[in-house]
Amino acid sequence: MKRSGWRKLFIDIWKVKEIYILLIPGVIWYIVFAYIPIYGLTLAFKSYNAALGIFHSPWIGFENYRYVFRDPEFWSAIWRTLYINLGRVIFEFPFPIILALILNEVRVNRYKKVLQTVYTFPHFLSWVIVASIMINTLSSRGLVNALISVFGGEAVNFLGSTKLFIPMLYVTNIWKSAGWTMIIYLAAIAGIDTEQYESAIIDGASRLQMMRYITLPGIKSTIEILLILQIGNIMTQGFDQIFNLSNPATSKVGEILDMYIYRITFLGPADFSFSTAVSLFRSVINFAFLILADRAAKMLGSEGLFA
Amino acid sequence: MSSIHRRIELLDIILLIFLTIWAGVIILPFLNVVGVSFATEKEYYNSMLVLIPKKVTLDNYKVLFQDGRIWIGYRTTLLLVLFGVSLNMFLTTTMAYALSRPIPFRRFFVYFIVITMMFNGGIIPLYLLMKQLNLINTLWSVILAYGVNSFYLIIMRNYFMSLPVSLIESAKLDGASEWRILFSIVLPISMPIIATITLFYTVDRWNEWFNAMIFIRERTLLTLQLALRSIVLERQSSQYFSASEIYTKQFSEGMKMAAVVVTMLPVMCVYPFLQKYFVKGILIGAIKG
């Protein structure tokens, strides 16, 4: 019975061997460049030795974590990451929703298309480019300080000030990504049943009322999913942005966990096991946040991410 | 009744003003960059703000191209796009097609992919792997590190699964091989998704810098983004406020902004025409995902 089961399976696979051959290159790529690095996370419990490599370095249990947990810079990087990225949920998250609700009200289709193109464009530029643009715009001779001086204010050193650095992270990220996220909400709005609006118009509802009672509830599940995803990214968000926007004056206020990992790994004498231990810890917290956000959303009656 | 009508008109105007201001917030920084890149040093320091320079000069671009880094950047990034996107499309298309067909262990392979969307080893194991494979300081490290984007793969697979099965079955009855079915039947009718995903990969490759920064120390293999980074951050101190410093340094701002323009110009030129493909891509992803 068992043998014939294996035989049948083998025959089934042999029948589709051509498809399996198509699958091979991709699977090899995943094994080598995704799964071996995942296995490489075991370095967190090893003492890395360059001569022995990832696979043969000796196991040392939780030894690395004794040092990680004793490092005050590690803890401050964690709190800074949570602080900055929770701020993103509060200050950045609502903006694309508002933008989508407003753009949806525009009846002139041509103008709507133009606005959409303008809003989404910065998303396709790297943070290297956007940071360069922002450094210029926020500089002493840039756009923003020119506006401030027109109104008689003092020039502000936006990117060199430790106080303003984090707010600037929110502003520049909204500038870059809000338009693109808006598209997702616009798609959700387009999926709302138009009959609801028609009957609301007959009932004499105003446009603001329709926005509040039809459109907003209509995109509720999209909002929830994006919120869960954002919370599930709380430990990993923002490296590209901060790496390119920070400078010696602000490098401390912006040192989120990923910046800390980069600094201890690639700037100075590296202890790859220590770095991997930090990196694994970060992934675990991150995953915990994702699951927690999902559970919380389900408890509040939403569908959540994982069915 | 008419009062309600008028209130609606007012609302429209307020919303349009808000949206137009936001469009200005997006556009003006670009204009500022382009303006400075064509401005003379004198105008930059004498006027409060350069949006459209009174005296247009190409000096900044001359200095930039003499510097050479931007050429290195363009060469590396064009190679990266050429080889990288080819590899991306080959791996993604074959795998997406194979997983759209009914085969044993299909669920296993789909999970095999989805798991990597939630967990990854991060940069350190990947760096050590590249070292062990002797790929450090070669373009191959960057090409291979980003072989398949699981999200794009799933989008493409969903598209293939939405195609009529009868089309493929009848080709099979005619004795066509799977390879042939993929290339002469499935791909020709899947051009919209192929175009969209190719575009996504091209942009990703164009913007590639982090892996390249970690894996490649060789100055002759700078990617375009890293060339820009090294130019803009070269005199990072210039963004600090120091009155004495402002007049002593040479006009590097203009050259930096010229570098920004040269780096983003290709994206800027094609984006308005290809925007609908990008949007289509995210919509397919949003609906199916």
Interface residues (C-beta under 8 A of the other chain):
Chain A: L9 D12 I13 V16 E18 I19 Y20 L22 L23 P25 G26 V27 W29 Y30 V32 F33 A34 Y35 I36 P37 I38 Y39 G40 L41 L43 Y48 G53 I54 L99 I102 L103 E105 V106 R107 Y111 V114 L115 Q116 T117 V118 Y119 T120 F121 P122 F124 L125 S126 V128 I129 A131 S132 I133 M134 I135 N136 T137 S139 S140 R141 G142 L143 A146 S149 V150 A155 N157 L159 G160 W175 G179 W180 I183 I184 A187 A188 S206 R207 L208 T222 D240 N244 N247 P248 A249 I261 Y262 T265 F266 F272 S275 T276 S279 S283 F287 L290
Chain B: I4 R7 I8 L11 D12 L15 L16 F18 L19 W22 A23 V25 I26 I27 L28 P29 F30 N32 V33 V36 Y44 Y45 M48 L49 V50 F90 L91 T92 T94 M95 Y97 A98 L99 R101 I103 P104 F109 F112 I113 T116 M118 F119 N120 G121 G122 I123 I124 P125 L126 L128 L129 Q132 L144 A145 G147 V148 L153 S177 E178 W179 L182 V203 W206 N207 W209 F210 I214 Q225 L226 L228 R229 V232 Q236 Q239 Y240 F241 I246 E253 K256 M257 A259 V260 T263 M264 V267 M268 Y271 P272 Q275 F278 V279 I282 L283 A286 I287
